[in-house]
Amino acid sequence: MAETVSTMNNTPPSTTIVQINVKQECPVQYVTVYNDRAELTRLVRYHFDNEGTYDLVLQGLSSCVDLTSFHVSGGTGKACTILEVSYQTRYEDSSASLSDTTPLDQLQTQLDVVQADVDEHTQELDRLKKQRTWLDGRASKLMNQEGPMSTSDLETMEQFLNFYHKMLSKIDRETTQEQRQLKELNSRRNALTAKINEHGLQATANRRIEQREVTITLHVASSKTDIALEVSYLISNCSWSASYDIRVDSEEGRQPKTQLTYYGIIVNKSQEDWSDTQFSLSTSTPSLGGAAPKLATLKVNCRQYHGVPQRSMSSVPGSIPTIGASFSRTSRKLSNVREQTSLISSASFYNDDEDTSQSIVNVLGSKAEMSFSSTSFTIPRRSTINADGKPHKLTIGVLDLVSTFSYTIVPKLSLHAYLKASTLNTSDKYLLAGPASIFMNNNFVTHSSIDNVCIGDTFDLPLGIDSSIKVEYKPVKKTSDTQGIISKIHLKTVRHETHVTNTKTNEVVVFVYDQVPLSSDEKIKVTLIQPDLRRKDTNPHHTITLKDTNNLEWKCALPSRGECRLPFEYTVEWPFDKQVEFQE
């Protein structure tokens, strides 16, 4: 009787590998730009004819991509399960770069020809130098002859001098020509050498090409299935900063207006182009980290002094110090490095099917969410920003703000009135620090900058000089005197006056500043005579304040064609045997 042996196939189902080029087949959907990096979201679409397990290998990723930051989510109308998300870095040898040595050979041939010419001209210079040395030797020998000279000797000397002059002229002319040609040849040789070195470095770099890939392993439970996955990741070498265009309209007869155009300047050097995508600009700073720094305990102890030994210990005869060390040698092939790390992946389906049970993607993995205190600006229109390293300007918004205008005068330094707009941020946007171009009545005024401004805060905008406010600074009067009989002191009195006139047709507010010396020595006494800060002024249109910097501030509300006079006087006292100096 024949024996029948039955075998069971326990081989696991094979995995089909699908290679996808992200730059060509996965369009960018969203880009969130931070101050030193960006988060990209690409859409991966694929149609599966049969059920089974598939590896979607995303290729063509930039070297600036943070492979540990990949996050996958997605949806489909059929049952689908994401099993694993892993990344790998491979290094391949470029056969094309090794075989294509024609340009390098051509450069080397040209260098050999130039080097031969250099050697030839160098030898010619050596020959000319030897000829000159021989002529100089003959001339020296002729000049050192002793004894009387006959007529024939003088004729011979004259002939030699003519020959000597002719030959020296020829040698100098040929030497100059050879040196000029040699200089040109050296320049060509250096240029060819630089090209050869550059070509060699580039060829060496091309021999080892880095390939970054991300593999998404998923199981498709039914045939004829379409999937749509969103793959997001962080990428470096890109950033954004704020920039402003501020236009102030303060023409007489109109209500003053301040319009601020808020720009985001994006610079992309990530080696990935962002074509026709939605942008969001975030004020978050990932480079600072999400956790606050930990402060260690500061301890204080009494210092302990250790005595210096009188004798140094001698080593025991015959003892030999030994140091044991074990080294573990590891070898790694750079041509094929594969590091796989399971990443957090989450999946959520989105489609128009009414059967939600068919649209749920089961995810085998944990889910982690992190949030930072920040503000994001979503750009209302789609834009294209290539990885060219150039600044690209996107408009965040146009803000109509409320400003209060005033003038600042520092007569000691300048006899001009500087217009300033104190602007209240009444918008819903946080203003980041950045440069600003300021225009006044459609005329460019100056380049300035804005610090960080929160919602509801006030910031100042310099608007330049207004010649309608006249400033006159009366000459400073200084008097010196000596007082006292036993303890003599020096007494110095300084007095002057500032005169401000408003020639405009509307009322203006003027702030005038001047310095009151601050004594840094108890022996030096400074007394303010005018204005008298002890007297309370009941006029609300004219106030005087001594600031923390020890500078006086006059606030004057000047009506049309109005003026104000601001007297200023103080005294300085110091011991007779001392000298004082004023420093800022």
Buried (B, 14 or more C-beta within 10 A) or exposed (E): EEEEEEEEEEEEEEEEEBEBEBBEBBBBBBBBBBBBBBBBBBBBBBEBEEBBBBBBBBBBBBEBBEBEBBBBBBBBBBBBBBBBBBBBBBBEEBEEBEEEEEEBEEBEEBBEEBBEBBEBBEEBBEEBEEBBEEBEEEBEEBEEEEEEEEEEEEEEBEEBEEEBEEBBEEBEEBBEEBEEBBEEBEEBBEEBBEBBEEBEEEBEEBBEEEBBBBBBBBBBEEEEBEBBBBBBBBBBBBBBBBBBBBBBBBEEEEEEBBBBBBBBBBBBBBBBBBEEBBBBBBBBEBEEEEEEEEEEEEEEEEEEEEEEEEEEEEEEEEEEEEEEEEEEEEEEEEEEEEEEEEBBBBBEBEBEBEEEEBBBBEBEBEEEEEEEEEEEBEBEEEBEBEBEEEBBEBBBBEBEBBBEBBBBBBBBEEEBBBBBBEBBBEBEBBBBEBBBBBBBEEEEBEEBEBEEBEEEEEBBBBBBBBEBBBBEBBEEEEEEEEEEEEEEBBBBBBBBBBBBBBBBEEEBBBBBBBBBBEBEEEEBEBEBEEBEEEEEEEEEBBEBEEEEEEBBBBBBBBEEEBBBEBEBBBBBBBBEEEEBEEEE
